[in-house]
Amino acid sequence: MDHVVVYLPPKYSEYPAVRYPVLYLLHGNPGAPIQFVNVGDIAVTADRLIAEGKIRPMIIVMPSGAFSLFADEEWANTVRPNNAWETFVARDLVSAVQHRYRTKLNGRGRGIGGLSEGAYGALNIGFHHIGEFGLIEGWSPYYMADRNPVFFGKRASLLAYNSPATLLPLIATRLRDAHVYVWLYTGTHDYTVPGSKRFVRELASLHIDHAYSIHPGRHDWLLWRTWMPESLIAASTYFNGHA
């Protein structure tokens, strides 16, 4: 397995019969999983929210989505060799986590989210593996595939398949049937706001369960760290109602 950071809730080892929901979080570019801990303060935040009774205990899994800090892989199965990042997350990582930790074993107890490129990746992977992740969170996401040919060549079919905004109406029935919940937010000065508003209008017209909010801030860690508690509360609320 590539480098993966795993947060386990307090007293995890004291309750060997308990299974926990899992939130998978994908970093942006440039980025690394440890930024969720060192910059986003996610472990301290989760511990505090659990102690305050604002969230239920969960496992948080933060994988690496590139071979180096500045490599751009889009969390996708690209045309380049040995770049099946989607498969790594949805098949290999989920399987490894289920074997190593006491997790809920259905999609209602599993969420995927991320920030920026990771938010795009969460939507893309979640839309390709409907039901595997009941919850999809996007923190400042974009919704169309990068048209740089190093990722998907010049194949229109691959670009469409890896563009959540394009794919959405084609899979809406399956998303509804699987009761997938999409939770999104952006900053007021975030370049992803226009695309997010269009995407949210489409979610609403297709009757996909979702939430979207805009908060003061830009496309940066100040925004994502500030709203880390709300992101974890949203995940716990979903898991508590469905897992």
Residue pairs with C-beta under 8 A, 6 or more apart in sequence:
1 92
1 93
1 96
2 63
2 64
2 88
3 32
3 33
3 63
3 64
4 33
4 61
4 62
4 63
4 64
4 93
5 33
5 34
5 36
5 37
5 61
5 62
5 63
6 59
6 60
6 61
6 62
6 97
6 101
7 37
7 42
7 43
7 46
7 59
7 60
7 61
7 62
8 59
8 101
9 20
9 46
9 47
9 50
9 57
9 58
9 59
10 47
10 50
10 51
10 57
11 57
12 20
12 57
12 59
12 102
16 102
18 102
19 102
19 103
19 104
19 105
19 109
20 57
20 58
20 59
20 101
20 102
20 103
20 104
20 109
21 56
21 58
21 59
21 103
21 104
21 109
21 110
21 111
21 235
21 239
21 243
22 58
22 59
22 60
22 61
22 97
22 101
22 103
22 104
22 109
22 110
22 111
23 58
23 59
23 60
23 61
23 111
23 112
23 113
23 135
23 137
23 232
23 235
24 60
24 61
24 62
24 63
24 89
24 93
24 94
24 110
24 111
24 112
24 113
24 122
24 133
25 33
25 36
25 42
25 60
25 61
25 62
25 112
25 113
25 114
25 115
25 118
26 62
26 63
26 65
26 75
26 89
26 112
26 113
26 114
26 115
26 117
26 118
26 119
26 121
26 122
27 33
27 35
27 36
27 62
27 64
27 65
27 114
27 115
27 117
27 118
28 114
28 115
28 116
28 117
28 118
28 119
29 66
29 70
29 71
29 72
29 73
29 116
29 117
30 69
30 70
31 69
31 116
31 117
31 118
32 64
32 69
33 62
33 63
33 64
34 62
35 221
36 42
36 60
36 62
37 43
37 62
39 221
39 225
40 221
40 224
40 225
40 228
41 225
41 228
42 60
42 62
42 228
42 232
45 228
45 229
45 232
46 55
46 58
46 60
46 232
49 55
49 229
49 232
49 233
49 236
50 56
50 57
54 229
54 233
54 236
55 232
55 233
55 235
55 236
56 236
56 239
56 240
58 232
58 235
58 236
58 239
59 97
59 101
59 103
61 93
61 97
63 88
63 89
63 93
65 73
65 75
65 85
65 89
65 117
65 118
65 121
66 72
66 73
66 85
67 73
72 117
72 146
73 83
73 85
74 85
74 117
74 120
74 121
74 124
74 145
74 146
74 151
74 162
75 85
75 86
75 89
75 114
75 117
75 118
75 120
75 121
75 122
75 124
75 125
76 83
76 85
76 86
76 121
76 124
76 145
76 151
76 152
76 162
77 83
77 84
77 85
77 86
77 87
78 85
78 150
78 151
78 152
79 150
79 151
79 152
79 153
79 155
79 158
80 150
80 151
85 121
86 121
86 124
86 125
86 128
89 112
89 121
89 125
90 125
90 128
90 129
90 132
94 110
94 132
97 103
98 105
103 109
103 110
104 110
104 239
104 243
106 134
106 243
107 131
107 132
107 133
107 134
107 178
108 134
108 179
108 239
108 242
108 243
109 134
109 239
109 242
109 243
110 132
110 133
110 134
110 135
111 133
111 134
111 135
111 136
111 137
111 235
111 238
111 239
112 122
112 125
112 126
112 133
112 135
112 136
112 137
113 119
113 122
113 135
113 136
113 137
113 138
113 139
113 183
113 231
113 235
114 120
114 121
114 122
114 137
114 138
114 139
114 141
115 139
115 140
115 224
116 139
116 140
116 141
116 142
116 219
117 142
118 139
119 137
119 138
119 139
119 140
119 141
119 142
119 184
120 138
120 141
120 142
120 143
120 164
122 133
122 136
122 137
122 138
122 141
123 136
123 138
123 141
123 143
123 164
123 182
124 162
124 164
125 133
126 132
126 133
126 136
126 180
127 136
127 164
127 167
127 168
127 171
127 175
128 161
130 171
130 174
130 175
130 178
130 180
131 178
131 180
133 180
134 178
134 179
134 180
134 181
134 238
134 242
135 180
135 181
135 183
135 235
135 238
135 239
136 180
136 181
136 182
136 183
137 183
137 184
137 231
137 234
137 235
138 182
138 183
138 184
138 185
139 184
139 185
139 223
139 224
139 227
139 231
140 185
140 186
140 187
140 190
140 192
140 219
140 223
140 224
141 184
141 186
141 192
141 196
142 192
142 195
143 163
143 164
143 165
143 195
143 196
143 198
143 199
144 163
144 164
144 165
144 166
144 195
145 151
145 152
145 158
145 159
145 160
145 162
145 163
146 152
147 159
151 162
152 158
152 159
152 162
160 166
160 167
161 167
164 199
165 195
165 198
165 199
165 202
168 175
168 199
168 202
168 203
168 206
168 208
169 202
169 206
172 206
172 207
172 208
175 206
175 208
176 206
176 207
176 208
176 209
179 209
179 242
180 208
180 209
181 209
181 210
181 211
181 238
182 203
182 208
182 209
182 210
182 211
183 210
183 211
183 231
183 234
183 235
183 238
184 196
184 199
184 200
184 210
184 211
184 212
184 213
185 212
185 213
185 214
185 215
185 227
185 230
185 231
186 192
186 193
186 196
186 214
186 215
187 193
187 214
187 215
187 216
187 217
187 218
187 219
187 220
187 223
188 214
188 215
188 216
188 217
189 217
189 218
189 219
190 196
190 217
190 218
190 219
190 223
191 219
192 219
193 214
196 212
200 210
200 212
203 210
203 212
204 210
211 234
215 223
215 226
215 227
217 223
217 226
